[in-house]
């Protein structure tokens, strides 16, 4: 005798058994902590820039091995000139995000002779900010030291 599909007799009834845990998995054990590679050179650089005389004491807050290595970096950084340290900071932490706006403001405020020097000393990707200016052959600056001054202004605007 055939029964219509979908119908069951009392003996064939499906039973639902509830699991008190709800079928959830037990919580996983936390992953073991891996040692973190600290950027000790950057720590030393920041400590020197912000702490100056207190830089060695600031680095003492690191672990024993890390403090020793960071102080080695600090000794190296102390031996650099101020300009070299500033360059390291710019290299490690990048340029200004608003450098384009800073350069535009600088070009707007500068007298024409300084504008020419600034534009000639800008890298090509920054020269594209000023399409109204044309690249001209490099001529000797009218005022001695104007080129060095222009380079310094560009560094300050971009770092």
N, CA and C atoms as an extended XYZ file, in Angstrom:
477
Properties=species:S:1:pos:R:3:atomname:S:1:resname:S:1:resid:I:1 pbc="F F F"
N         0.845       -1.165        0.000 N   UNK     1
C         0.000        0.000        0.000 CA  UNK     1
C         0.896        1.235        0.000 C   UNK     1
N         0.545        2.060       -0.865 N   UNK     2
C         1.335        3.300       -0.978 CA  UNK     2
C         0.710        4.379       -0.152 C   UNK     2
N         1.588        5.097        0.510 N   UNK     3
C         1.120        6.262        1.269 CA  UNK     3
C         1.446        7.524        0.464 C   UNK     3
N         0.625        8.516        0.578 N   UNK     4
C         0.968        9.765       -0.112 CA  UNK     4
C         2.248       10.340        0.499 C   UNK     4
N         3.002       10.920       -0.347 N   UNK     5
C         4.263       11.481        0.132 CA  UNK     5
C         3.993       12.631        1.079 C   UNK     5
N         4.864       12.757        2.081 N   UNK     6
C         4.730       13.830        3.037 CA  UNK     6
C         3.981       13.413        4.282 C   UNK     6
N         3.304       12.272        4.244 N   UNK     7
C         2.556       11.814        5.411 CA  UNK     7
C         3.333       10.707        6.078 C   UNK     7
N         3.375       10.761        7.387 N   UNK     8
C         4.062        9.739        8.143 CA  UNK     8
C         3.099        9.144        9.148 C   UNK     8
N         3.369        7.932        9.494 N   UNK     9
C         2.583        7.299       10.541 CA  UNK     9
C         3.185        7.642       11.882 C   UNK     9
N         2.524        7.293       12.948 N   UNK    10
C         2.985        7.624       14.293 CA  UNK    10
C         4.338        7.010       14.597 C   UNK    10
N         4.638        5.857       14.087 N   UNK    11
C         5.921        5.200       14.356 CA  UNK    11
C         7.077        5.837       13.599 C   UNK    11
N         6.736        6.541       12.549 N   UNK    12
C         7.779        7.139       11.733 CA  UNK    12
C         7.965        8.631       12.020 C   UNK    12
N         7.350        9.138       13.048 N   UNK    13
C         7.408       10.568       13.335 CA  UNK    13
C         8.851       11.009       13.613 C   UNK    13
N         9.157       12.162       13.181 N   UNK    14
C        10.484       12.737       13.422 CA  UNK    14
C        10.517       13.342       14.800 C   UNK    14
N        11.544       13.043       15.509 N   UNK    15
C        11.704       13.623       16.833 CA  UNK    15
C        12.800       14.668       16.793 C   UNK    15
N        12.552       15.773       17.450 N   UNK    16
C        13.551       16.850       17.555 CA  UNK    16
C        14.090       16.833       18.970 C   UNK    16
N        15.365       16.660       19.072 N   UNK    17
C        16.017       16.656       20.383 CA  UNK    17
C        16.848       17.930       20.469 C   UNK    17
N        16.602       18.698       21.512 N   UNK    18
C        17.338       19.951       21.673 CA  UNK    18
C        18.622       19.711       22.440 C   UNK    18
N        19.674       20.308       21.924 N   UNK    19
C        20.970       20.224       22.573 CA  UNK    19
C        21.073       21.401       23.535 C   UNK    19
N        21.342       21.171       24.814 N   UNK    20
C        21.385       22.290       25.748 CA  UNK    20
C        22.460       23.317       25.387 C   UNK    20
N        23.478       22.921       24.711 N   UNK    21
C        24.543       23.874       24.320 CA  UNK    21
C        24.192       24.636       23.071 C   UNK    21
N        23.100       24.298       22.437 N   UNK    22
C        22.674       25.007       21.242 CA  UNK    22
C        23.556       24.727       20.042 C   UNK    22
N        24.390       23.713       20.131 N   UNK    23
C        25.254       23.397       19.007 CA  UNK    23
C        26.422       24.358       18.854 C   UNK    23
N        26.625       25.204       19.847 N   UNK    24
C        27.744       26.149       19.764 CA  UNK    24
C        29.054       25.440       20.057 C   UNK    24
N        30.072       25.901       19.415 N   UNK    25
C        31.398       25.349       19.657 CA  UNK    25
C        31.946       25.948       20.939 C   UNK    25
N        32.755       25.201       21.640 N   UNK    26
C        33.378       25.787       22.827 CA  UNK    26
C        34.314       26.910       22.399 C   UNK    26
N        34.493       27.918       23.246 N   UNK    27
C        35.371       29.030       22.851 CA  UNK    27
C        36.786       28.534       22.595 C   UNK    27
N        37.348       29.066       21.545 N   UNK    28
C        38.702       28.664       21.161 CA  UNK    28
C        39.703       29.250       22.144 C   UNK    28
N        40.764       28.542       22.343 N   UNK    29
C        41.831       29.046       23.218 CA  UNK    29
C        42.468       30.248       22.536 C   UNK    29
N        42.848       31.276       23.292 N   UNK    30
C        43.461       32.449       22.661 CA  UNK    30
C        44.771       32.073       21.976 C   UNK    30
N        44.998       32.736       20.870 N   UNK    31
C        46.223       32.474       20.114 CA  UNK    31
C        47.425       32.897       20.952 C   UNK    31
N        48.492       32.146       20.883 N   UNK    32
C        49.677       32.538       21.653 CA  UNK    32
C        50.212       33.863       21.145 C   UNK    32
N        50.659       34.691       22.048 N   UNK    33
C        51.181       36.003       21.677 CA  UNK    33
C        52.542       35.855       21.028 C   UNK    33
N        52.684       36.508       19.901 N   UNK    34
C        53.970       36.512       19.217 CA  UNK    34
C        54.738       37.747       19.636 C   UNK    34
N        56.026       37.670       19.669 N   UNK    35
C        56.781       38.881       20.010 CA  UNK    35
C        56.585       39.935       18.929 C   UNK    35
N        56.437       41.156       19.342 N   UNK    36
C        56.207       42.261       18.423 CA  UNK    36
C        57.562       42.855       18.043 C   UNK    36
N        57.749       43.022       16.742 N   UNK    37
C        58.979       43.656       16.282 CA  UNK    37
C        58.801       45.167       16.409 C   UNK    37
N        59.476       45.747       17.350 N   UNK    38
C        59.335       47.172       17.607 CA  UNK    38
C        60.208       47.965       16.646 C   UNK    38
N        59.702       49.059       16.132 N   UNK    39
C        60.519       49.923       15.264 CA  UNK    39
C        61.434       50.784       16.144 C   UNK    39
N        62.490       50.201       16.661 N   UNK    40
C        63.332       50.874       17.650 CA  UNK    40
C        63.984       52.132       17.088 C   UNK    40
N        64.327       52.117       15.810 N   UNK    41
C        64.927       53.313       15.225 CA  UNK    41
C        63.947       54.479       15.296 C   UNK    41
N        62.676       54.195       14.998 N   UNK    42
C        61.663       55.255       15.060 CA  UNK    42
C        61.439       55.728       16.488 C   UNK    42
N        61.424       54.790       17.448 N   UNK    43
C        61.279       55.187       18.850 CA  UNK    43
C        62.409       56.125       19.254 C   UNK    43
N        63.625       55.764       18.873 N   UNK    44
C        64.776       56.591       19.219 CA  UNK    44
C        64.669       57.960       18.554 C   UNK    44
N        64.221       57.991       17.319 N   UNK    45
C        64.084       59.242       16.591 CA  UNK    45
C        63.040       60.146       17.232 C   UNK    45
N        61.903       59.585       17.578 N   UNK    46
C        60.850       60.374       18.218 CA  UNK    46
C        61.306       60.854       19.599 C   UNK    46
N        61.958       59.978       20.352 N   UNK    47
C        62.439       60.365       21.686 CA  UNK    47
C        63.426       61.515       21.583 C   UNK    47
N        64.288       61.482       20.576 N   UNK    48
C        65.268       62.555       20.413 CA  UNK    48
C        64.608       63.857       19.976 C   UNK    48
N        63.681       63.767       19.049 N   UNK    49
C        63.023       64.974       18.542 CA  UNK    49
C        62.154       65.618       19.619 C   UNK    49
N        61.399       64.798       20.333 N   UNK    50
C        60.461       65.343       21.314 CA  UNK    50
C        61.065       65.502       22.700 C   UNK    50
N        61.999       64.618       23.059 N   UNK    51
C        62.504       64.632       24.425 CA  UNK    51
C        63.874       65.246       24.587 C   UNK    51
N        64.640       65.353       23.532 N   UNK    52
C        66.005       65.872       23.535 CA  UNK    52
C        66.820       65.307       24.695 C   UNK    52
N        66.986       66.050       25.785 N   UNK    53
C        67.835       65.605       26.891 CA  UNK    53
C        67.232       64.401       27.618 C   UNK    53
N        65.920       64.260       27.577 N   UNK    54
C        65.256       63.162       28.281 CA  UNK    54
C        65.157       61.903       27.431 C   UNK    54
N        65.697       61.916       26.229 N   UNK    55
C        65.545       60.789       25.311 CA  UNK    55
C        66.033       59.467       25.910 C   UNK    55
N        67.221       59.399       26.543 N   UNK    56
C        67.633       58.110       27.123 CA  UNK    56
C        66.667       57.617       28.206 C   UNK    56
N        66.161       58.528       29.018 N   UNK    57
C        65.213       58.135       30.075 CA  UNK    57
C        63.904       57.648       29.462 C   UNK    57
N        63.476       58.261       28.359 N   UNK    58
C        62.248       57.818       27.696 CA  UNK    58
C        62.398       56.404       27.150 C   UNK    58
N        63.580       56.086       26.656 N   UNK    59
C        63.810       54.762       26.085 CA  UNK    59
C        63.963       53.688       27.153 C   UNK    59
N        64.225       54.096       28.391 N   UNK    60
C        64.317       53.118       29.487 CA  UNK    60
C        62.985       52.427       29.736 C   UNK    60
N        61.897       53.014       29.297 N   UNK    61
C        60.585       52.411       29.477 CA  UNK    61
C        60.375       51.179       28.616 C   UNK    61
N        61.239       50.955       27.638 N   UNK    62
C        61.152       49.750       26.811 CA  UNK    62
C        61.712       48.570       27.600 C   UNK    62
N        61.596       47.389       27.065 N   UNK    63
C        62.205       46.219       27.692 CA  UNK    63
C        63.724       46.371       27.711 C   UNK    63
N        64.389       45.527       28.470 N   UNK    64
C        65.837       45.658       28.654 CA  UNK    64
C        66.578       45.556       27.331 C   UNK    64
N        66.328       44.499       26.557 N   UNK    65
C        67.041       44.338       25.286 CA  UNK    65
C        66.694       45.441       24.312 C   UNK    65
N        65.401       45.788       24.252 N   UNK    66
C        64.961       46.820       23.316 CA  UNK    66
C        65.547       48.179       23.682 C   UNK    66
N        65.644       48.469       24.974 N   UNK    67
C        66.203       49.751       25.413 CA  UNK    67
C        67.661       49.872       25.001 C   UNK    67
N        68.400       48.789       25.125 N   UNK    68
C        69.825       48.812       24.738 CA  UNK    68
C        69.951       49.080       23.244 C   UNK    68
N        69.165       48.367       22.440 N   UNK    69
C        69.233       48.567       20.990 CA  UNK    69
C        68.746       49.953       20.591 C   UNK    69
N        67.688       50.444       21.256 N   UNK    70
C        67.166       51.777       20.936 CA  UNK    70
C        68.191       52.850       21.296 C   UNK    70
N        68.927       52.648       22.373 N   UNK    71
C        69.955       53.633       22.753 CA  UNK    71
C        71.119       53.624       21.774 C   UNK    71
N        71.383       52.487       21.156 N   UNK    72
C        72.400       52.453       20.099 CA  UNK    72
C        71.946       53.312       18.921 C   UNK    72
N        70.676       53.179       18.566 N   UNK    73
C        70.126       54.029       17.497 CA  UNK    73
C        70.184       55.500       17.910 C   UNK    73
N        69.884       55.771       19.165 N   UNK    74
C        69.907       57.142       19.669 CA  UNK    74
C        71.312       57.739       19.556 C   UNK    74
N        72.326       56.952       19.910 N   UNK    75
C        73.708       57.436       19.794 CA  UNK    75
C        74.047       57.787       18.347 C   UNK    75
N        73.575       56.966       17.427 N   UNK    76
C        73.800       57.257       16.013 CA  UNK    76
C        73.114       58.563       15.611 C   UNK    76
N        71.868       58.736       16.053 N   UNK    77
C        71.097       59.926       15.686 CA  UNK    77
C        71.671       61.192       16.301 C   UNK    77
N        72.207       61.095       17.497 N   UNK    78
C        72.799       62.268       18.150 CA  UNK    78
C        74.013       62.741       17.362 C   UNK    78
N        74.706       61.812       16.731 N   UNK    79
C        75.891       62.165       15.951 CA  UNK    79
C        75.580       62.856       14.634 C   UNK    79
N        74.340       62.856       14.206 N   UNK    80
C        73.963       63.507       12.946 CA  UNK    80
C        73.800       65.011       13.146 C   UNK    80
N        73.936       65.749       12.074 N   UNK    81
C        73.674       67.190       12.139 CA  UNK    81
C        72.167       67.409       12.228 C   UNK    81
N        71.765       68.617       12.565 N   UNK    82
C        70.352       68.931       12.692 CA  UNK    82
C        69.617       68.702       11.370 C   UNK    82
N        70.230       69.106       10.282 N   UNK    83
C        69.597       68.932        8.967 CA  UNK    83
C        69.432       67.451        8.631 C   UNK    83
N        70.443       66.646        8.971 N   UNK    84
C        70.342       65.209        8.702 CA  UNK    84
C        69.256       64.560        9.558 C   UNK    84
N        69.132       65.006       10.803 N   UNK    85
C        68.065       64.478       11.658 CA  UNK    85
C        66.690       64.851       11.104 C   UNK    85
N        66.554       66.093       10.667 N   UNK    86
C        65.276       66.521       10.085 CA  UNK    86
C        64.954       65.709        8.834 C   UNK    86
N        65.978       65.425        8.054 N   UNK    87
C        65.765       64.608        6.857 CA  UNK    87
C        65.334       63.198        7.238 C   UNK    87
N        65.931       62.645        8.292 N   UNK    88
C        65.535       61.305        8.756 CA  UNK    88
C        64.083       61.292        9.219 C   UNK    88
N        63.682       62.340        9.945 N   UNK    89
C        62.293       62.432       10.399 CA  UNK    89
C        61.361       62.473        9.191 C   UNK    89
N        61.689       63.285        8.214 N   UNK    90
C        60.853       63.382        7.014 CA  UNK    90
C        60.823       62.062        6.259 C   UNK    90
N        61.955       61.390        6.200 N   UNK    91
C        62.029       60.122        5.498 CA  UNK    91
C        61.212       59.046        6.214 C   UNK    91
N        61.320       58.987        7.522 N   UNK    92
C        60.628       57.956        8.301 CA  UNK    92
C        59.127       58.201        8.405 C   UNK    92
N        58.742       59.450        8.570 N   UNK    93
C        57.340       59.741        8.841 CA  UNK    93
C        56.625       60.405        7.678 C   UNK    93
N        57.301       60.557        6.549 N   UNK    94
C        56.651       61.034        5.342 CA  UNK    94
C        56.508       62.543        5.256 C   UNK    94
N        56.107       62.976        4.087 N   UNK    95
C        55.915       64.401        3.848 CA  UNK    95
C        54.556       64.874        4.327 C   UNK    95
N        54.375       66.154        4.256 N   UNK    96
C        53.093       66.741        4.671 CA  UNK    96
C        52.003       66.333        3.700 C   UNK    96
N        50.823       66.153        4.227 N   UNK    97
C        49.696       65.806        3.362 CA  UNK    97
C        49.168       67.034        2.641 C   UNK    97
N        49.407       68.200        3.215 N   UNK    98
C        48.919       69.425        2.605 CA  UNK    98
C        50.039       70.175        1.886 C   UNK    98
N        51.038       69.444        1.402 N   UNK    99
C        52.181       70.109        0.775 CA  UNK    99
C        51.775       70.911       -0.465 C   UNK    99
N        50.801       70.440       -1.216 N   UNK   100
C        50.360       71.181       -2.408 CA  UNK   100
C        49.789       72.540       -2.007 C   UNK   100
N        48.969       72.559       -0.956 N   UNK   101
C        48.398       73.825       -0.498 CA  UNK   101
C        49.485       74.744        0.056 C   UNK   101
N        50.452       74.153        0.767 N   UNK   102
C        51.547       74.953        1.318 CA  UNK   102
C        52.382       75.577        0.192 C   UNK   102
N        52.655       74.810       -0.845 N   UNK   103
C        53.434       75.336       -1.974 CA  UNK   103
C        52.670       76.419       -2.725 C   UNK   103
N        51.379       76.232       -2.899 N   UNK   104
C        50.574       77.268       -3.570 CA  UNK   104
C        50.585       78.557       -2.768 C   UNK   104
N        50.438       78.455       -1.453 N   UNK   105
C        50.460       79.652       -0.602 CA  UNK   105
C        51.824       80.320       -0.655 C   UNK   105
N        52.881       79.520       -0.660 N   UNK   106
C        54.231       80.066       -0.738 CA  UNK   106
C        54.440       80.812       -2.054 C   UNK   106
N        54.012       80.219       -3.151 N   UNK   107
C        54.179       80.865       -4.456 CA  UNK   107
C        53.355       82.143       -4.543 C   UNK   107
N        52.218       82.169       -3.894 N   UNK   108
C        51.362       83.356       -3.934 CA  UNK   108
C        51.998       84.513       -3.158 C   UNK   108
N        52.647       84.193       -2.036 N   UNK   109
C        53.215       85.240       -1.177 CA  UNK   109
C        54.585       85.725       -1.637 C   UNK   109
N        55.296       84.912       -2.405 N   UNK   110
C        56.680       85.226       -2.761 CA  UNK   110
C        56.747       86.295       -3.858 C   UNK   110
N        57.802       87.128       -3.812 N   UNK   111
C        58.024       88.059       -4.924 CA  UNK   111
C        58.426       87.276       -6.183 C   UNK   111
N        58.336       87.924       -7.337 N   UNK   112
C        58.519       87.240       -8.619 CA  UNK   112
C        59.883       86.568       -8.758 C   UNK   112
N        60.952       87.195       -8.323 N   UNK   113
C        62.292       86.587       -8.448 CA  UNK   113
C        62.359       85.286       -7.645 C   UNK   113
N        61.773       85.288       -6.454 N   UNK   114
C        61.769       84.085       -5.624 CA  UNK   114
C        60.844       83.027       -6.218 C   UNK   114
N        59.751       83.444       -6.835 N   UNK   115
C        58.848       82.488       -7.486 CA  UNK   115
C        59.569       81.714       -8.584 C   UNK   115
N        60.361       82.445       -9.379 N   UNK   116
C        61.109       81.773      -10.449 CA  UNK   116
C        62.060       80.735       -9.870 C   UNK   116
N        62.768       81.119       -8.809 N   UNK   117
C        63.698       80.183       -8.170 CA  UNK   117
C        62.961       78.992       -7.574 C   UNK   117
N        61.857       79.269       -6.919 N   UNK   118
C        61.078       78.184       -6.329 CA  UNK   118
C        60.628       77.207       -7.395 C   UNK   118
N        60.065       77.739       -8.485 N   UNK   119
C        59.533       76.884       -9.538 CA  UNK   119
C        60.640       76.043      -10.169 C   UNK   119
N        61.813       76.648      -10.405 N   UNK   120
C        62.915       75.908      -11.031 CA  UNK   120
C        63.422       74.782      -10.132 C   UNK   120
N        63.306       74.958       -8.837 N   UNK   121
C        63.832       73.962       -7.912 CA  UNK   121
C        62.800       72.922       -7.473 C   UNK   121
N        61.554       73.092       -7.885 N   UNK   122
C        60.524       72.109       -7.559 CA  UNK   122
C        60.720       70.847       -8.388 C   UNK   122
N        60.450       69.683       -7.811 N   UNK   123
C        60.466       68.463       -8.631 CA  UNK   123
C        59.321       68.511       -9.639 C   UNK   123
N        59.431       67.782      -10.739 N   UNK   124
C        58.410       67.850      -11.797 CA  UNK   124
C        56.983       67.578      -11.313 C   UNK   124
N        56.815       66.667      -10.347 N   UNK   125
C        55.454       66.379       -9.892 CA  UNK   125
C        54.865       67.549       -9.126 C   UNK   125
N        55.693       68.417       -8.541 N   UNK   126
C        55.181       69.630       -7.899 CA  UNK   126
C        55.073       70.784       -8.895 C   UNK   126
N        55.893       70.771       -9.943 N   UNK   127
C        55.778       71.812      -10.963 CA  UNK   127
C        54.427       71.736      -11.660 C   UNK   127
N        53.850       70.542      -11.703 N   UNK   128
C        52.555       70.396      -12.365 CA  UNK   128
C        51.439       71.128      -11.614 C   UNK   128
N        51.700       71.566      -10.376 N   UNK   129
C        50.717       72.360       -9.632 CA  UNK   129
C        50.564       73.766      -10.208 C   UNK   129
N        51.541       74.191      -10.997 N   UNK   130
C        51.568       75.551      -11.534 CA  UNK   130
C        51.648       75.505      -13.055 C   UNK   130
N        50.545       75.139      -13.725 N   UNK   131
C        50.589       75.010      -15.187 CA  UNK   131
C        50.800       76.342      -15.901 C   UNK   131
N        50.535       77.446      -15.225 N   UNK   132
C        50.718       78.749      -15.862 CA  UNK   132
C        52.195       79.120      -16.017 C   UNK   132
N        53.061       78.454      -15.301 N   UNK   133
C        54.504       78.719      -15.382 CA  UNK   133
C        55.129       77.729      -16.343 C   UNK   133
N        56.092       78.200      -17.091 N   UNK   134
C        56.801       77.336      -18.032 CA  UNK   134
C        58.198       77.066      -17.498 C   UNK   134
N        58.699       75.882      -17.774 N   UNK   135
C        60.052       75.532      -17.375 CA  UNK   135
C        61.000       76.292      -18.295 C   UNK   135
N        61.882       77.060      -17.674 N   UNK   136
C        62.852       77.832      -18.459 CA  UNK   136
C        64.251       77.327      -18.134 C   UNK   136
N        65.217       77.650      -18.990 N   UNK   137
C        66.580       77.217      -18.695 CA  UNK   137
C        67.045       77.802      -17.358 C   UNK   137
N        67.823       77.024      -16.650 N   UNK   138
C        68.285       77.446      -15.326 CA  UNK   138
C        69.295       78.564      -15.501 C   UNK   138
N        68.985       79.707      -14.914 N   UNK   139
C        69.881       80.863      -14.953 CA  UNK   139
C        70.392       81.120      -13.540 C   UNK   139
N        71.498       81.822      -13.462 N   UNK   140
C        72.048       82.156      -12.152 CA  UNK   140
C        71.079       83.105      -11.449 C   UNK   140
N        70.817       82.884      -10.143 N   UNK   141
C        69.903       83.767       -9.429 CA  UNK   141
C        70.444       85.188       -9.365 C   UNK   141
N        69.525       86.155       -9.416 N   UNK   142
C        69.885       87.560       -9.375 CA  UNK   142
C        70.507       87.905       -8.022 C   UNK   142
N        69.928       87.398       -6.973 N   UNK   143
C        70.403       87.662       -5.620 CA  UNK   143
C        71.196       86.451       -5.136 C   UNK   143
N        72.423       86.665       -4.622 N   UNK   144
C        73.180       85.518       -4.105 CA  UNK   144
C        72.440       84.867       -2.931 C   UNK   144
N        72.455       83.558       -2.909 N   UNK   145
C        71.797       82.836       -1.824 CA  UNK   145
C        70.308       82.618       -2.027 C   UNK   145
N        69.750       83.165       -3.103 N   UNK   146
C        68.318       83.025       -3.347 CA  UNK   146
C        67.947       81.565       -3.633 C   UNK   146
N        68.831       80.851       -4.314 N   UNK   147
C        68.575       79.437       -4.613 CA  UNK   147
C        68.526       78.597       -3.351 C   UNK   147
N        69.474       78.821       -2.451 N   UNK   148
C        69.478       78.080       -1.188 CA  UNK   148
C        68.244       78.417       -0.355 C   UNK   148
N        67.843       79.679       -0.376 N   UNK   149
C        66.652       80.109        0.353 CA  UNK   149
C        65.406       79.438       -0.229 C   UNK   149
N        65.336       79.365       -1.553 N   UNK   150
C        64.195       78.733       -2.216 CA  UNK   150
C        64.131       77.245       -1.851 C   UNK   150
N        65.277       76.570       -1.860 N   UNK   151
C        65.292       75.149       -1.501 CA  UNK   151
C        64.829       74.942       -0.060 C   UNK   151
N        65.256       75.824        0.813 N   UNK   152
C        64.842       75.706        2.226 CA  UNK   152
C        63.321       75.907        2.374 C   UNK   152
N        62.781       76.900        1.675 N   UNK   153
C        61.340       77.127        1.725 CA  UNK   153
C        60.543       75.933        1.189 C   UNK   153
N        61.061       75.314        0.135 N   UNK   154
C        60.399       74.146       -0.432 CA  UNK   154
C        60.421       72.984        0.574 C   UNK   154
N        61.576       72.772        1.213 N   UNK   155
C        61.665       71.698        2.224 CA  UNK   155
C        60.682       71.933        3.352 C   UNK   155
N        60.593       73.168        3.817 N   UNK   156
C        59.672       73.478        4.915 CA  UNK   156
C        58.221       73.318        4.502 C   UNK   156
N        57.910       73.620        3.264 N   UNK   157
C        56.521       73.513        2.800 CA  UNK   157
C        56.101       72.058        2.575 C   UNK   157
N        57.070       71.210        2.284 N   UNK   158
C        56.721       69.825        1.951 CA  UNK   158
C        56.970       68.826        3.077 C   UNK   158
N        57.635       69.233        4.141 N   UNK   159
C        57.912       68.297        5.240 CA  UNK   159
C        57.173       68.674        6.467 C   UNK   159
